[in-house]
């Protein structure tokens, strides 16, 4: 006898049923009428573990935008259905992906995220009789080799499980969020954000994000303010480092919050640069 049932038999013979691995127990239960949705590009190093952590779902869907590595092959080997689609921006791309799912209930994940066993159990429980149309979960971030437990690193509440008939992703090109037409519930158990990127890669990504944020603000007609340039980073640092006890996460917490505060500064500085470019263009 092999596989999950073999694990169960051996466990029962030794009267140690509590020791059944979470993946084995998941294999013994019927899949949920739920689609796991992941958007990808060059995520081959992370995707298999992401999909394996959510094996409780009836469908895994990967929407890929031109990966040059083995992302698509790994997705298919992991049992996922793959749809290729050009990049639309984070919010629009996720909305497109959600629309391709076979089930109305979706769990949206990033390739570098993992569903913890506790969160998987909580999802199974609520899906038996959902009391809400959308659910938020605490995301725990790993940074500089440490799982953050305070500041803006935890609990980083994210709505990821929802009924697409009642909720959708915002159309923001960056820092998109799920918008629900009904109250949002909360789940126990962590969504683990286990990014393995280097600090250089993290900083490069943040630089890209602040450019997108500034461009979105500029498109909305927001005006630069010196007060916001100075106060926004300062208040963000005080909020997360002191009020939310980020200092308890040691050096990793300090660096994480300092970078986030600097991002606020960069966002407004870039907005100022865009407005100056507009004025120069108007004189030409």
Secondary structure, 3 states (H helix, E strand, C coil): CCHHHHHHHHHHHCCCHHHCCHHHHHHHCCCEEEEEEEEECCCCCCHHHHHHHCCCEEEEEEEECCCCCCHHHHHHHCCCEEEECCCCCHHHHHHHHHHHCCCCEEEEECCCEEECHHHHHHHHHHHHCCCCCEEEEEEEEEECCEECCCCCCCCEEEEEEEECCCEEECCCCCCCCEEECCCCEEEEEEEEECCCCCHHHHHHHHHHHHHHHHHHHHHCCCCCCHHHHHHHHHHHHHHHHHHCCHHHHHHHHHHHHHHHHHHHHHHHHHHHHHHHHHHHHHHC
